[in-house]
């Protein structure tokens, strides 16, 4: 897996978790709105098969929005915590990729 592939996967994860946080914010803001249907964003990993080598390339994170019947504040808080942890992990991956790029540049100069 290339460093650019890792970076693309991490950015995909950041985008997916931003969607999760946005859904939580919308659900909490509308908790008292009559007829409001809560939205839950589910994330799944995407792994792509490379060509003739048979290996796998970095994929990313796919999001799917599901409509729910009501807003559960405890569940929304749990979703927010999960998104925060996943967001932090993606940021750590980006920092590591940045350090790797910098080390490669230092080796070449």
Wavefront OBJ file of the C-alpha trace (Angstrom):
o trace
v 0.000 0.000 0.000
v 1.353 3.399 -0.926
v 1.542 6.395 1.355
v -0.790 8.280 -0.977
v -3.289 5.400 -0.726
v -3.131 5.553 3.044
v -3.642 9.305 2.925
v -6.673 8.930 0.641
v -8.200 6.372 3.018
v -7.649 8.653 6.005
v -9.276 11.604 4.222
v -12.203 9.349 3.326
v -12.553 8.450 7.009
v -12.471 12.117 8.033
v -15.252 12.902 5.556
v -17.360 9.962 6.739
v -17.022 10.939 10.386
v -17.864 14.547 9.587
v -21.132 13.199 8.114
v -21.746 11.239 11.327
v -21.226 14.349 13.464
v -23.506 16.399 11.194
v -26.269 13.794 11.538
v -25.919 13.797 15.341
v -26.083 17.612 15.408
v -29.199 17.607 13.231
v -30.864 14.938 15.368
v -30.134 16.718 18.654
v -31.215 20.100 17.277
v -34.549 18.627 16.187
v -35.238 16.398 19.195
v -38.368 18.389 20.022
v -39.617 18.833 16.457
v -42.921 17.054 15.856
v -42.691 14.545 13.016
v -38.894 14.717 12.753
v -37.260 11.461 11.671
v -33.771 10.951 13.037
v -30.920 10.067 10.700
v -28.175 7.622 11.576
v -25.055 7.452 9.447
v -23.460 4.023 9.211
v -19.957 3.583 7.914
v -18.394 0.612 6.167
v -14.896 0.057 4.893
v -14.157 -0.224 1.210
v -11.250 -2.371 0.051
v -10.408 -2.598 -3.621
v -8.572 -5.426 -5.334
v -5.515 -4.404 -7.297
v -4.893 -5.631 -10.812
v -2.847 -8.676 -11.751
v -0.867 -8.755 -8.483
v -3.895 -10.026 -6.577
v -3.228 -7.764 -3.602
v -5.512 -5.170 -2.139
v -5.286 -1.403 -2.400
v -6.368 1.190 0.094
v -10.046 1.808 -0.282
v -11.794 4.159 2.051
v -14.922 4.566 4.104
v -18.425 4.567 2.652
v -21.376 6.167 4.447
v -25.028 5.166 4.346
v -27.738 7.339 5.923
v -30.604 5.462 7.572
v -33.850 7.027 8.736
v -34.987 6.192 12.251
v -38.290 6.754 13.986
v -37.177 8.957 16.888
v -34.166 10.595 18.531
v -32.452 8.766 21.374
v -30.191 11.308 23.095
v -28.073 8.642 24.809
v -27.583 6.902 21.472
v -26.685 10.199 19.819
v -24.058 10.860 22.480
v -22.602 7.385 21.886
v -22.523 8.072 18.127
v -20.721 11.343 18.770
v -18.087 9.629 20.939
v -17.564 6.935 18.286
v -17.137 9.567 15.588
v -14.656 11.476 17.753
v -12.508 8.388 18.323
v -12.606 7.413 14.645
v -11.813 10.994 13.610
v -8.818 11.008 15.964
v -7.574 7.732 14.483
v -7.780 9.149 10.959
v -5.880 12.257 12.048
v -3.175 10.016 13.567
v -2.884 8.191 10.246
v -2.475 11.515 8.417
v 0.203 12.635 10.868
v 2.095 9.376 10.355
v 1.824 9.742 6.570
v 3.134 13.303 6.872
v 6.093 12.111 8.940
v 6.778 9.379 6.382
v 6.700 11.858 3.503
v 9.058 14.175 5.392
v 11.448 11.302 6.132
v 11.466 10.310 2.450
v 12.202 13.864 1.399
v 15.046 14.077 3.925
v 16.543 10.849 2.592
v 16.542 12.155 -0.968
v 18.147 15.501 -0.112
l 1 2 3 4 5 6 7 8 9 10 11 12 13 14 15 16 17 18 19 20 21 22 23 24 25 26 27 28 29 30 31 32 33 34 35 36 37 38 39 40 41 42 43 44 45 46 47 48 49 50 51 52 53 54 55 56 57 58 59 60 61 62 63 64 65 66 67 68 69 70 71 72 73 74 75 76 77 78 79 80 81 82 83 84 85 86 87 88 89 90 91 92 93 94 95 96 97 98 99 100 101 102 103 104 105 106 107 108 109
